[in-house]
Amino acid sequence: MHSALAPLRDHLLSARDPRSAVRWLRREPIDRTLRAMAHGEKPISHEAINELPQSTRVRYFRRMLIAAGTLPAIDVRLNDLEIRSRAFIDTLPAEQAIIVTRFFNWETLRKLRRRSPGRPISVGMANVHSSELHKIAAFLAWLDDHDLDLPTLEQVTVDRYLAHHDPNRTIGRFLNWAARHRITTRIDVPRSPSTASPVTIDEEALWEKVDILLHDKSTPMSSRIIGLFLLVFAQPIRDSVRLRREDVQVTEGYVKVQFGTTPVILPPPIADLLTEHLDMTRDQRPYVGVSPGWLFEGVMPEQHLSEASIRFNLNKHGLHARIIKRARLDHLVQVLPASIVADITGVTVNTAIRHSANTGAGWGAYPELRRHESALDANE
């Protein structure tokens, strides 16, 4: 046994179903790659896996090696974004590739790598940055088609481009970066006006969706619970999937969940559903290794449930997370002070205040009212 692969061997020996482990080991490119690593033909490294055709199976293989301690932990989605982006850049003409590479390395990657190790990028974030490169490449191709270039770019040229293409922040961000690096002159890209309405869904409609998720057993329980957290407590899916079992407190009479600073007592129907989920998964062993403690465990080794799977299940009920969250926050700030909404939901106070202002909520004077009441009490 190659000494560096011994941790993986021990990890796989803990599998709850040895036959599944054997079948997984025989699949390509797992079989061929592990044999090459064991014989010293390939280094046991992330770089060796980067050379494989990227797929869900290869991503699972990488996460298995990380979970076993055979490879160091990395942000797998960020690594995938790098591979996908460099493959795309390789298809561009040389001059465009140079510019896009500089932007990707020094603007996108530099900022993403500053994130703390405990905050890997999401699937949505990876897709946004990947799409960003395609939009920039399309803009540069348009310049080439019209015999134009960045050093001589003028405001009227950008205005003409934006008049025939959807205005978006990507081009503005790219041109600001290019101006800072003296690749082009300063160009103004107007921002698209916000079309967000203060309350997009009335409260009765939200509670109708709550009733659907409480009783629809055709939807996976994890998706139902996370959807209820969204509908009732304005919890983003990205935050709910990262909840750990330790964030839930179950005692006689109530169930609490720590979304923000202050734990929230769940209403009985949601508490019952979450308690059922906890009972069903308490003794459930992971495929291999030790449970990492996620409240909603995913299929990838040591990973929580994916946001994409939750969104897919909720979209079938017409539940679009961003719209629902905004609507629920708009309702909450009309019945609670912004500071309390921030404490129980985990949003920033400034976000809660902004929703309060947008909806014309009367809680803005809450501190002043309290001081006035205290003064009256003191005088009595």
N, C-alpha and C positions, 0 to 999 in steps of 0.2 A: 504493500500500500504506500502510495506517494504520501509523504508526511503532511504536505499541505492540503491533501484531500481527506485526511483522517477526520477532521471536524464534520465534513459533509457526510461521510460514512456513518458516524455516530448519530448525526441528525436524522438521517433516513431510517436508521434502525429503530427510531422512536415512532415511526409511522403507525397510525392506527390500523391501516390495511396494507400489509407488506406487498400484496399483489399489485396494488395501485402504484407503489413505489417502483417495483420492478418494471411495470409497463411504462412508467414515465422515463426510467433510465434507458429504455430501449428505443425511445423515439428519437428521430433526427430533428435538429442537429445535436441533441443532447448526447446521444451515444457516441457519435464520432468526435465531438469536442472533448468530452471527458476522457476518452481513450487517448486522444492526442495530448491532453494535459498530463495524464498519468504517465505517459511515456516520454515526457519532456519535449514533445514536438511543438507544443504550444505553451506559452506562459500562462500561469493561473492568475489572470488579471482581467480587469474590466476592458482593457484595450483588446484582448483576445475575443471577448464577447461582442465588442463593437464591430468586429469584422464580419460577424454573422449577419445573414439577412434578418432584419428586425421584424419581429412578430410578437404576438401575445405569448407564444410558447417560449421564445427567447427571453422575453421580459420576465416570465415566471422563473426560468432557469437562473437568471441573474439574481432575482429576489431570493431564490432558494439558497444560492451561494452566500448571499449577504446574511440571511437568517442563520445559516450554519456557522458563520464566523470565518468562512473560507476567504471571502472577499470583504474589504472595508465597506462600510455603509456610504452610499452616495445618494443624491437626489436623482432617482431613476428617470423621472419624467424630464428633468432638465437635461440629463444625459441623452435621452431619446430626442429631445428638441434639437440639441447640437448635431446629432447624427443626421436627422431629417433635414435640417437647415443647410448643412454643408453639402449634402447630396443635391439639394435644389440649387444652391449657388454654383455648383460644378456644371450645371446645365446652361448658365448664363454666359453671354459674350464676355470676353476678358475684362473690358473696361467697366462694365456694369458689375461684374463679380467683385472687382476690387473695392468699389464703393459700398456694395451691400455687405461684404465681409467686414469692412471697417465699422460700419454701422452696427452690425450684429455683435461683433466682438466688444466694441468699446461703449456702446449705448445699451444694448439689450443684455448681453451676458454679464457685463460688469455689475449692473444693478441686480440681476437675479442672483448672482453669486454672493451678494451682500446679505441676502436673507439668512436668518438664523437657521442652524441645522434642523431644528424642530419644526420648521415651516417650509416643507417642500412645495413646489409649485403644483397647482391643480391641473387637471386635464384641460379645463377651459382656458386657463392662463397660457398653457403651452400652445393651444390651438390659436389663440389670439396673436401670439408672437410669430407663429408660423405664417398665419395669414398676412401679418404685417409685412413680412419680407416679400410676399407675392405682390402686394399692392405697390411697394416701393419699386420692385423690378418692373411692374407694368408702367409706372410713371417714367422710369428711366428709358424704357423701350419707346414710349410715346415721344420723348424728347429726341431720341435717335431717329425715329421715323420722320420727324419734322426738322431734321438737321440742326437741332439745338443741343446745348450742353449746360451743365450746372454752373461753370465759371461765368458764363455770360447770361445767365437766367435773369429775366425781368419780371416785374409784377404782372404786367399784362399777359405774359405767357402762362403764368400759374392761374390767373383768373380765367383764361380761355380753357385751360385743362379742367378746372373745377366746374366750369359751366356745362361740360359734357360728361362729367363723371360725378358719382356720388361724393359730396364733400365729406371728409372724415378726418379724424384727428391724426391718423397715421402720416399723411403727407405733411401736415403741419409740424408734427414732431420730427420727421425726417429733415425737413428744410431748416428747422431751428438748429438741429444738430449740425447740418452741413454749414450753416452760417457761423456757428461757434467755432468750427474747425477751418474756417476760411476757404471752404470748397465752393461756396456761392455767397451772394450778397443777401442781406436781410430781406426776407419776403414775408408779407402778411397773409396768413391763411385764416379767414374768418371762421369762428366756431359755429357749428350748427345750433340754432336755438333749441332749447330744451322743450320737449312736448309733454313732459310728465305732468299729469294732473294731480292735485292734492289727494283726492280719494278716488281710486279707480274702480273699487268694488264696494258695494254697500255691505253693512255688517250682517244683514240677514242672509245674503248670498254666501258670505264666509261660513256662517254657522250651518248652512245647508251642506257645504262641502265637508264640514266636520262630521256631520251625521253620516255622510256617505263613507268616509274613511273608517268610522267607528264600526260599521256593520258590513263592509265589503270584504268578505273573506277570500275573494279571488285575487286580491292584491297582497303581495308578500307582507308579513307583519312588520318587518323593519321599515318598509316604505310607508306603511300606514302610520306608524308611530312618528317617523320623521316628518311626514306630511302634517300630522296633528301639531307637532312642535312649531311648524311653520305657520299654520293657520291660526293657532291660539296665542303663541308667544313670539311670533315674528322671527323665528330662528332660521338663519340661512342654512341650506343643506350642507354646505362645506363645514359649518361648525357642528351640526348635529352628528355627522358621520365620524367626527373626531372625539365625540364624547367617550369617556371611559367608564367602566363599571363603578369606579370609585366616585364618579360624579353623581351617582344615584344613591340616595339614602332611603331605606325602607324600614319603617318602624310601625308599631301597632297604631293604626288609625290614619296614616298618611304616607305618601311617597313624595320625596323632594328630589329635584334635579337642579344642579348648579349650572345655569346658563351664563350668568354674570356674576357680580359680586355677591348678591343676595340669593340664596337658594329659593326656588319656587315650589310651592306645594301644588301638585297636580290635581285637577278635578277628578273625582272618582272614575268616570269612564276611561279616561286616558291612563290613570294610575293602574287600573285593572289590566289594561292592555299591556302596559310596560311590565307589570309584575308577571304576567303570563310569559312574556318574552324572556324575562330573567330566569324564570323557572325552567323554560324549555332549553335554554342555552347554558345553564349553570354548569352542568356536568359534561357538556359537549367538548370533546377533545379536538384540538386543531389537527390538520392533516399530519403534520410533524411538529416536533418541538413542544414548547410550552406556550400557553395562551398569552398573548401580549396584553390582554386586559381591555381590548376595545369593547364598547357596549354593542357595537354592530360590526362583527368581524367579516372581512371580505374573503375572497377566494385566493388572492395572492398571499404568499407567506408573510405572516406578521403584519398584514395591512388591513386597514378598516374597509368597510364597504365602500364601493366607488360612488362618487356623486352621480356619474352618468347613469348608473342602473336605477338610482332613486328618481332622477329626473324623468327617465323613460316611463317608470311606473306611474308617476304623478301626472305626467302630461296626458296620459290616457283619461284622466278625470278633469282635464282642462285646468290643472293647477300649474301655473307658471310662477316659479319661485320669486323672481324679482318683483313682479307685480303684486303677488300676495303679501310679501314682506312689507312693501311700501304701504299697501292698504291697511294692514294690521297695525303698523306703527302709527299711521294717521289716526286710527280709531283709539289706540291706547293713550296717545298724548291728549286726547279730548276728555279723558276720565281720570288721568293720573298726571302729577307733575313730571316734567322732563327728567329730573334727576332720578326719580323712582323708576321710570321707564328704562333709563340707562342701566340702573342697578340690576333689574330683574332680567333684562333681555341681553345685556352685554354690549349694546351699541354705545358709542361715545355720547357724552352729554351734548356736545355740539350737534350731533345728528338728531338727537331727540328734540333739541330746541328748534332746529330747522323744520322738522315735521310739525312741531307745535305752531310755529309762525306761519307755515304754509296753509294750515287748516284753520287758522284764526282761533285756536284753542284759548280758553280763558285762564289757563293755569299759569300764564306768564307772571301774573301778579301774586302768585301763591306765597312767596317769601314775605312780600310786603303785607299781605293779609294776616299771616301768622304773627308778624311783629306787632301789627295793630291790635290783634286779639290779645297778645301777651301784655301789651300796655294797658288795655282795658281791665284785664284780670288783676294787674298789679294795683290799679287805682281802686278796685272794689274792696 
